[in-house]
Amino acid sequence: MLLKIRNLNKSYQENKLFENFNIEIKENTISCILGPSGCGKTTLLNIINHTVNADSAILEGFENKIISYIFQEPRLLPWKTVKENISFVIKNLDIKEETVDKYIRLVELEKFANYYPSKLSGGMRQRVSIARAFAYPSDIILMDEPLKALDIKLKLNLIKSFKRIWQFDKRTVVFVTHDIDEALLLGNEIFVFSKAPVIIKDKFTLSSSFSDFTLEKPEMISLKKQILKIMD
Amino acid sequence: MSKVFSKNRIITLFSTLLLIVAWKVVSLVYQSEFILPSPESTLISTFKIILSDNFFPAIGLTVLRGIIGLAASFILGVGLGILAGTNETFNAFLKPILVTIRSTPVISLILLALIWFKVDMVPIFIAFLTMFPFICTNVIDGIKNVDKELVQMAKTYRISHWRIIREVYLPAITPFVFSGASSAMGFGWRAIIIGEVLSQPKYGIGTFMQSAQTFIG
C-alpha cells in the first residue's frame, strides 16, 4: 500500500517551500528523505503529523493513521525512569506492561529500566525515545534527524538498535536526514530532495542485501557517489 | 580539614558568637532589662515562658493559623498559577490582582480585616494574602519555564490535557512551588504575628507579645 501526498503547497511568507509537490511512501518500509538543511524536510513531517497546516494538500492513506515521533532530542521526562517514560505514552491504551519490557529489551536497556534520564548517556536516551515510539501503537513513525547530535560511534550503535527493533516490528517509517551515510544505512527507499521549492531529484530503492550495515560494500560506495553528485 | 570544621562553618560560628558578644556588650552599656535584656536573662526568661501554661496553646494556635493560611494559599496559588501559566487571557486577568495584593502594606490589610472578620480569622486572612501572591507568581514563572519540547512531545503522543498538567507541568514546577512556599512562609509568619498583635485572639504568639509589652509599662 502507498501513502500519497499530492499537490502539496506550502509557503512561509515569501518563501515557497512546496509547490504542487507529490510523493508516494510505501507502507512497512523505512523511507528516507535526504536533503540540504532548510529544504522543508521537517515541515513535511509536521504536515504529516498535523502540527503544521499545508496551504493545500491531498493526503491519501493517512486517514486514521496513528503517528509516533522520534525527535532530534530524546525529550524524555527527567522525573520518570526509562520504563515510566515509555509507559507514559501508552497509559490508558490497554497495552500490557510486557510490551514496554519487550521494547526495552530490544534496545538493550533492560539493565537501565529503572534509571532516570540524567544517569544515561545521550545515545541511551535516544534509544529510549526509539523504544517509546515503537511501544506506542502507531502506524507511522516519523523521525526528524534523530542522530544529528551524536558522534559516529553512538550513531552506529543507535542505527543497529533501530534496525534490530524494526526487524521485529516493521512499521512505516519516514526518516529525515541530511547525512548520506545515515540514509544508506537505514533507508529502504531514499528520496533526494532539492532546495526549496522542493522537487524529488531522484529516488533510490535499496535491496535488503544492501542495508546489512556496512558502507564499505562497492555497491554502497557507488550509490553514495551517485547521491553526492545529485545533491551537488 | 574535615567537613565539620570547614573554614566557612568556623566563620559562621564566629559570626554567631560575635553577635551574642555584641548583644551582651550593648546590654551592659544600657544596664536596663527593659531596653535590652542581657543574653543570659533572656535565656532564663525563655525557659520560664516554655514552662508556663499558655506557651503550648499560644504556639500551637499560631502554628495552626499559619498552616491553614499556607494550605489555602498553596491550593489557590498552585491552582490559579497553573491556569494563568497555561492561559494568557487568565494571566492578564490575574496580574493586576496579584500586583495589588503584593503592593498593599500588610498593616492596611490588617486594619481592614479587623473590620471584616472575627479576631481569630484575621491572622489567617493576613497569612493567606501575604503568601498567596508569592506562590502564585512562582507557579506562573515555573509553568512558563517548562520545557516546551516536553509539552510538544506529550501532545504528539496525544496525551490528554489533564495528564499533561499532572505529569509534565506539575513535576516541572515543583522546585518553583517549593521556592515560592519557602519565601512565602518567611513573610507569612511575620504577617500572622503582626495580625495577632493587632487583633488579639485569646491565644497566640502575637497576643502574648502585645500583653508582655503592656505589662512592661
Chai-1 contact restraints between the chains, C-beta under 6 A:
chainA,res_idxA,chainB,res_idxB,connection_type,confidence,min_distance_angstrom,max_distance_angstrom,comment,restraint_id
A,Y69,B,T156,contact,1.0,0.0,6.0,A-B,restraint_1
A,R75,B,E149,contact,1.0,0.0,6.0,A-B,restraint_2
A,R75,B,L150,contact,1.0,0.0,6.0,A-B,restraint_3
A,R75,B,M153,contact,1.0,0.0,6.0,A-B,restraint_4
A,W79,B,P171,contact,1.0,0.0,6.0,A-B,restraint_5
A,V89,B,Y157,contact,1.0,0.0,6.0,A-B,restraint_6
